[in-house]
Amino acid sequence: AAEAAKVRHFKWDVEYVFWSPDCQENVVMGINGQFPGPKIRATVGDTVVVELTNKLHTEGVVIHWHGIRQLGTPWADGTASISQCAINPGETFYYRFKLDKAGTYFYHGHYGMQRSAGLHGSLIVDVGEGEKEPFHYDGELNLLLSDWWHESVHHQEVGLSSNPMRWIGEPQSLLMNGRGQYNCSIAGGAHYSSNSTKCSLGGGEQCAPKILHVLPNKIYRLRIASTTALASLNLAIGNHKMVVVEADGNYVQPFAVDDLDIYSGESYSVLVTTNQNPRNNYWVSVGVRGREPKTPQGLTLLNYKPNSASKLPTSPPPVTPLWNNYTHSKSFTTSILALMGSPKPPTTFHRRITLLNTQNKINGGYTKWAINNVSLSLPSTPYLGSIKYGLKNAFSTVNPPEGFPNDYDVMKPPVNPNTTTGNGVYTLTLNSTVDVILQNANALSENVSEIHPWHLHGHDFWVLGYGDGKFDPKRDEKKFNLKNPPLRNTAVIFPYGWTALRFVADNPGVWAFHCHIEPHLHMGMGVVFAQGVQHVNNIPKQALACGLTGN
Ligand SMILES: O=C1O[C@H]([C@@H](O)CO)C(O)=C1O
């Protein structure tokens, strides 16, 4: 702790580049000519300054620092229409914020579907000098997971807002550190009972896998984050156990698994001991869960040095658990508990907001997602500025609903599928304790209920519990875990289930809370929380230079 906190300065240009993430060339949103964007590595307490220049020709841009709470700098949260105006082509915006907590994070675009276009990268925060992590490791590995489509996000966005909607479908490939193989497999061949051909990659290609090099008989900390647009993933390493020690920048009670589910917006650290036969290399695989998979597994190798990295493992890649084996998913998710000594939740709450997640129709056929029957459509003036300066007519002053009708049957498609759009905010009392019950339901089609990972900006929340069917306060509240619930910034709702969260609204600003599936947010699946905005000072002019605050 003796070392003074540093200011870490980065100069980034965002621009489209030709890139072949999965061996097929596309146009990808890159940073400084790179995809994924550069990795940021810094120490807790450091101030990060990113001087971001928009080199796109015709689009605005913003970047969200996922998992960083932005204490005192809500204008740097990087959410278009919420915390700031999009940065125009040719303009430079200075993100300046403090890293409040060590952990595994990432950053990504938060305007339209720019995250899906490739605007993302890793953000790793180390503990302070002289501080200790509650576990030991000899080396570190990093995996940023994403999914990839060959159709541009512009094409996807038009499809989503057409009548009838054209759904984006399943990804063409899964990427690990921005690398995947579309038309071939690095395992390949009959030996691996896969009908795809073996890739002929020299290693220098943009789509060549990033090999994880390790030494035998060491402990590695593998940092994993998922910035997928859609896919829920399962990751496994052939023959190796993984001990989960961190989730979303918070330490958890260590537990060992053979495979791990990771939903979009989540991050984990796992410890891997390289105690297997040192003469072999081992597969690292990721596969799709929660949706009928149409995408081949993503693969890379755990290379035990000094073996050649081109030596293929003796056994085939780990098989991803069945996509709809939710028992398996729930067993993993509910095993995540806070490490002893972690901050505990308040034992009572001031306000409970129940959020019903539904798929709906609007204006005679367009498809939307709605929360308590309101589908979020963001205003042209960012909330932070319009609330701070008390501007009228910037957004709807109608308070969004605190819950949904008692007789709503979450097991059936909506009786009346019609919804409306809205942009009202939930105004939270500063420093109050807020419970959110996320309630899943049946989608538009019979017997369909999807997974939705919900991400909260500006805070971590405690996950107090998960359950099936409709949340019943009398019955279910008693089962809340107030002893060691995990602190997280993203939590999933399972099909037809509910998830209970608690957080303290102690961070003045305006914060998005939304499904982290990119097309779902695009279709309105989110809400906005505002708290203590009068205490927010020093909003840079540039963050306000649009809409009503621009005048
Ligand atoms: O939002 C979605 O739309 C499709 C489907 O419901 C209609 O095509 C799907 O799988 C989603 O997640």
The ligand as a Tripos MOL2 file, in Angstrom:
@<TRIPOS>MOLECULE
LIG
   12    12     1     0     0
SMALL
NO_CHARGES

@<TRIPOS>ATOM
      1 O1        -35.4520  -12.3540  -28.8930 O.2       1 LIG1
      2 C1        -35.4920  -13.4350  -29.4370 C.2       1 LIG1
      3 O2        -36.2080  -13.7360  -30.5550 O.3       1 LIG1
      4 C2        -35.9450  -15.0930  -30.8920 C.3       1 LIG1
      5 C3        -37.2070  -15.8730  -30.9640 C.3       1 LIG1
      6 O3        -37.9300  -15.7160  -29.7810 O.3       1 LIG1
      7 C4        -38.0960  -15.4210  -32.0990 C.3       1 LIG1
      8 O4        -37.5000  -15.6460  -33.3270 O.3       1 LIG1
      9 C5        -35.0880  -15.5800  -29.8450 C.2       1 LIG1
     10 O5        -34.6580  -16.8110  -29.7630 O.3       1 LIG1
     11 C6        -34.8000  -14.5850  -29.0070 C.2       1 LIG1
     12 O6        -34.0120  -14.6710  -27.9590 O.3       1 LIG1
@<TRIPOS>BOND
     1     1     2 2
     2     2     3 1
     3     2    11 1
     4     3     4 1
     5     4     5 1
     6     4     9 1
     7     5     6 1
     8     5     7 1
     9     7     8 1
    10     9    10 1
    11     9    11 2
    12    11    12 1
@<TRIPOS>SUBSTRUCTURE
     1 LIG1         1 GROUP 0 **** ****
